[in-house]
């Protein structure tokens, strides 16, 4: 499901919202490293039964992978909901809808675990789904051409 363009336009008007910046291989590398570290933390916390941090690191492994991709393209957005909506808008054709739904659920689960619930229930597929999502985003990064970056930036210009 494509996000509402009006919402993306709203995101672009926010102080920490969607902005075009210079693409950065260094930031891409740094955020991919953060994503990998979050994956390792997720696994370590799962082994120890620390479910709250499994939920949190699962979300951040995905989010940092997305941020790495956007950094490569030259997009900055510090509002999580806007970042996820933009990612969906730009890459819905490259990410299976199930993985996109899992991303949105992971964000909601992280908020729920961090702020509201005492009992946290981990979906048995969380670790596998998180790894699959990160791998898929890495695949997009690895296969991204300069021509595609230009096309994506052009698509983004329609909402800025």
C-alpha atoms as a printed R data frame, in Angstrom:
    type eleno elety resid chain resno      x       y       z
1   ATOM     1    CA   UNK     A     1  0.000   0.000   0.000
2   ATOM     2    CA   UNK     A     2  1.429   3.340  -1.095
3   ATOM     3    CA   UNK     A     3  1.528   6.100   1.519
4   ATOM     4    CA   UNK     A     4 -0.527   9.204   1.001
5   ATOM     5    CA   UNK     A     5  1.438  11.807  -1.004
6   ATOM     6    CA   UNK     A     6 -0.114  14.541   1.141
7   ATOM     7    CA   UNK     A     7  1.438  12.944   4.218
8   ATOM     8    CA   UNK     A     8  4.835  12.873   2.501
9   ATOM     9    CA   UNK     A     9  4.420  16.541   1.558
10  ATOM    10    CA   UNK     A    10  3.640  17.276   5.200
11  ATOM    11    CA   UNK     A    11  6.790  15.345   6.180
12  ATOM    12    CA   UNK     A    12  8.865  17.418   3.763
13  ATOM    13    CA   UNK     A    13  7.681  20.640   5.438
14  ATOM    14    CA   UNK     A    14  8.743  19.571   8.923
15  ATOM    15    CA   UNK     A    15 11.976  20.860  10.431
16  ATOM    16    CA   UNK     A    16 13.474  17.351  10.705
17  ATOM    17    CA   UNK     A    17 11.433  15.944   7.856
18  ATOM    18    CA   UNK     A    18 12.336  14.774   4.364
19  ATOM    19    CA   UNK     A    19 15.238  16.671   2.775
20  ATOM    20    CA   UNK     A    20 17.467  16.094  -0.227
21  ATOM    21    CA   UNK     A    21 21.126  16.185   0.789
22  ATOM    22    CA   UNK     A    22 24.378  15.039  -0.748
23  ATOM    23    CA   UNK     A    23 24.567  11.232  -0.943
24  ATOM    24    CA   UNK     A    24 27.181   9.763   1.349
25  ATOM    25    CA   UNK     A    25 28.926   6.405   1.043
26  ATOM    26    CA   UNK     A    26 30.423   7.020   4.494
27  ATOM    27    CA   UNK     A    27 27.000   7.450   6.109
28  ATOM    28    CA   UNK     A    28 25.711   4.434   4.191
29  ATOM    29    CA   UNK     A    29 28.557   2.338   5.595
30  ATOM    30    CA   UNK     A    30 28.061   3.697   9.120
31  ATOM    31    CA   UNK     A    31 24.326   2.966   9.134
32  ATOM    32    CA   UNK     A    32 24.813  -0.515   7.690
33  ATOM    33    CA   UNK     A    33 27.280  -1.151  10.509
34  ATOM    34    CA   UNK     A    34 24.692   0.062  13.034
35  ATOM    35    CA   UNK     A    35 22.130  -2.242  11.410
36  ATOM    36    CA   UNK     A    36 24.472  -5.249  11.709
37  ATOM    37    CA   UNK     A    37 25.223  -4.374  15.331
38  ATOM    38    CA   UNK     A    38 21.509  -4.182  16.059
39  ATOM    39    CA   UNK     A    39 21.063  -7.626  14.458
40  ATOM    40    CA   UNK     A    40 23.802  -9.068  16.682
41  ATOM    41    CA   UNK     A    41 22.268  -7.417  19.722
42  ATOM    42    CA   UNK     A    42 18.839  -8.786  18.768
43  ATOM    43    CA   UNK     A    43 20.238 -12.310  18.591
44  ATOM    44    CA   UNK     A    44 22.165 -11.976  21.860
45  ATOM    45    CA   UNK     A    45 19.107 -10.618  23.668
46  ATOM    46    CA   UNK     A    46 16.946 -13.398  22.208
47  ATOM    47    CA   UNK     A    47 19.378 -16.023  23.546
48  ATOM    48    CA   UNK     A    48 19.167 -14.449  26.998
49  ATOM    49    CA   UNK     A    49 15.381 -14.026  26.895
50  ATOM    50    CA   UNK     A    50 15.522 -10.215  27.116
51  ATOM    51    CA   UNK     A    51 12.441  -9.692  24.978
52  ATOM    52    CA   UNK     A    52 12.083  -5.921  25.292
53  ATOM    53    CA   UNK     A    53 15.485  -5.447  23.690
54  ATOM    54    CA   UNK     A    54 14.776  -8.084  21.045
55  ATOM    55    CA   UNK     A    55 11.811  -5.976  19.966
56  ATOM    56    CA   UNK     A    56 13.772  -2.726  20.051
57  ATOM    57    CA   UNK     A    57 16.857  -4.001  18.228
58  ATOM    58    CA   UNK     A    58 14.710  -5.769  15.641
59  ATOM    59    CA   UNK     A    59 13.142  -2.452  14.731
60  ATOM    60    CA   UNK     A    60 16.413  -0.535  14.742
61  ATOM    61    CA   UNK     A    61 18.191  -3.135  12.586
62  ATOM    62    CA   UNK     A    62 15.549  -2.467   9.932
63  ATOM    63    CA   UNK     A    63 15.453   1.288  10.435
64  ATOM    64    CA   UNK     A    64 19.240   1.673  10.201
65  ATOM    65    CA   UNK     A    65 19.271  -0.395   6.990
66  ATOM    66    CA   UNK     A    66 16.675   1.967   5.507
67  ATOM    67    CA   UNK     A    67 18.671   4.970   6.683
68  ATOM    68    CA   UNK     A    68 21.785   3.535   5.016
69  ATOM    69    CA   UNK     A    69 19.886   3.270   1.737
70  ATOM    70    CA   UNK     A    70 18.496   6.789   2.004
71  ATOM    71    CA   UNK     A    71 21.972   8.122   2.903
72  ATOM    72    CA   UNK     A    72 23.366   6.558  -0.262
73  ATOM    73    CA   UNK     A    73 20.651   8.288  -2.317
74  ATOM    74    CA   UNK     A    74 21.006  11.632  -0.572
75  ATOM    75    CA   UNK     A    75 17.865  11.731   1.532
76  ATOM    76    CA   UNK     A    76 17.680  12.749   5.167
77  ATOM    77    CA   UNK     A    77 14.651  12.389   7.411
78  ATOM    78    CA   UNK     A    78 14.710  12.295  11.202
79  ATOM    79    CA   UNK     A    79 11.011  11.519  11.741
80  ATOM    80    CA   UNK     A    80 10.610   7.743  11.899
81  ATOM    81    CA   UNK     A    81  7.049   7.604  10.558
82  ATOM    82    CA   UNK     A    82  8.042   9.846   7.661
83  ATOM    83    CA   UNK     A    83 11.156   7.783   6.941
84  ATOM    84    CA   UNK     A    84  9.094   4.593   6.807
85  ATOM    85    CA   UNK     A    85  6.409   6.207   4.635
86  ATOM    86    CA   UNK     A    86  9.048   7.553   2.261
87  ATOM    87    CA   UNK     A    87 10.776   4.173   2.075
88  ATOM    88    CA   UNK     A    88  7.444   2.568   1.233
89  ATOM    89    CA   UNK     A    89  6.735   5.228  -1.395
90  ATOM    90    CA   UNK     A    90 10.119   4.853  -3.086
91  ATOM    91    CA   UNK     A    91 10.678   1.101  -2.782
92  ATOM    92    CA   UNK     A    92  7.285  -0.631  -2.574
93  ATOM    93    CA   UNK     A    93  8.088  -2.311  -5.890
94  ATOM    94    CA   UNK     A    94 11.324  -3.795  -4.492
95  ATOM    95    CA   UNK     A    95 10.214  -4.905  -1.030
96  ATOM    96    CA   UNK     A    96  7.571  -7.621  -0.574
97  ATOM    97    CA   UNK     A    97  4.445  -6.192   1.043
98  ATOM    98    CA   UNK     A    98  4.760  -8.695   3.917
99  ATOM    99    CA   UNK     A    99  8.181  -7.274   4.820
100 ATOM   100    CA   UNK     A   100  6.790  -3.746   4.632
101 ATOM   101    CA   UNK     A   101  3.954  -4.725   6.980
102 ATOM   102    CA   UNK     A   102  6.496  -6.360   9.319
103 ATOM   103    CA   UNK     A   103  8.493  -3.108   9.398
104 ATOM   104    CA   UNK     A   104  5.456  -1.078  10.423
105 ATOM   105    CA   UNK     A   105  4.534  -3.697  13.026
106 ATOM   106    CA   UNK     A   106  8.105  -3.711  14.369
107 ATOM   107    CA   UNK     A   107  7.895   0.053  14.900
108 ATOM   108    CA   UNK     A   108  4.563  -0.261  16.709
109 ATOM   109    CA   UNK     A   109  5.881  -3.171  18.792
110 ATOM   110    CA   UNK     A   110  8.971  -1.168  19.797
111 ATOM   111    CA   UNK     A   111  6.832   1.741  20.968
112 ATOM   112    CA   UNK     A   112  4.506  -0.617  22.821
113 ATOM   113    CA   UNK     A   113  7.392  -2.440  24.516
114 ATOM   114    CA   UNK     A   114  9.256   0.730  25.390
115 ATOM   115    CA   UNK     A   115  6.388   2.755  26.776
116 ATOM   116    CA   UNK     A   116  3.304   0.711  27.548
117 ATOM   117    CA   UNK     A   117  3.417  -3.013  28.234
118 ATOM   118    CA   UNK     A   118  4.745  -5.071  31.057
119 ATOM   119    CA   UNK     A   119  4.471  -8.380  29.194
120 ATOM   120    CA   UNK     A   120  6.146  -8.624  25.830
121 ATOM   121    CA   UNK     A   121  5.400 -11.417  23.412
122 ATOM   122    CA   UNK     A   122  7.950 -12.066  20.704
123 ATOM   123    CA   UNK     A   123  6.694 -13.322  17.372
124 ATOM   124    CA   UNK     A   124  8.687 -16.501  16.677
125 ATOM   125    CA   UNK     A   125  9.458 -15.173  13.176
126 ATOM   126    CA   UNK     A   126 10.888 -11.860  14.419
127 ATOM   127    CA   UNK     A   127 14.557 -12.788  14.062
128 ATOM   128    CA   UNK     A   128 14.139 -14.359  10.630
129 ATOM   129    CA   UNK     A   129 11.927 -11.539   9.342
130 ATOM   130    CA   UNK     A   130 14.359  -8.904  10.577
131 ATOM   131    CA   UNK     A   131 17.319 -10.596   8.901
132 ATOM   132    CA   UNK     A   132 15.337 -11.028   5.676
133 ATOM   133    CA   UNK     A   133 14.369  -7.349   5.664
134 ATOM   134    CA   UNK     A   134 17.928  -6.142   6.253
135 ATOM   135    CA   UNK     A   135 19.264  -8.458   3.548
136 ATOM   136    CA   UNK     A   136 16.655  -7.194   1.099
137 ATOM   137    CA   UNK     A   137 17.584  -3.561   1.776
138 ATOM   138    CA   UNK     A   138 21.293  -4.418   1.424
139 ATOM   139    CA   UNK     A   139 20.485  -6.046  -1.916
140 ATOM   140    CA   UNK     A   140 18.783  -2.833  -3.052
141 ATOM   141    CA   UNK     A   141 21.838  -0.822  -1.987
142 ATOM   142    CA   UNK     A   142 24.238  -3.203  -3.738
143 ATOM   143    CA   UNK     A   143 22.274  -3.069  -6.989
144 ATOM   144    CA   UNK     A   144 21.536   0.668  -6.954
145 ATOM   145    CA   UNK     A   145 22.914   2.456 -10.011
146 ATOM   146    CA   UNK     A   146 23.635   6.169 -10.363
147 ATOM   147    CA   UNK     A   147 20.821   6.333 -12.897
148 ATOM   148    CA   UNK     A   148 18.387   4.868 -10.359
149 ATOM   149    CA   UNK     A   149 19.557   7.360  -7.734
150 ATOM   150    CA   UNK     A   150 18.774  10.185 -10.149
151 ATOM   151    CA   UNK     A   151 15.344   8.678 -10.893
152 ATOM   152    CA   UNK     A   152 14.569   8.291  -7.175
153 ATOM   153    CA   UNK     A   153 15.651  11.867  -6.463
154 ATOM   154    CA   UNK     A   154 13.368  13.001  -9.303
155 ATOM   155    CA   UNK     A   155 10.462  11.051  -7.818
156 ATOM   156    CA   UNK     A   156 11.187  12.684  -4.482
157 ATOM   157    CA   UNK     A   157 11.145  16.146  -6.086
158 ATOM   158    CA   UNK     A   158  7.436  15.606  -6.849
159 ATOM   159    CA   UNK     A   159  6.674  15.759  -3.124
160 ATOM   160    CA   UNK     A   160  9.197  18.344  -1.926
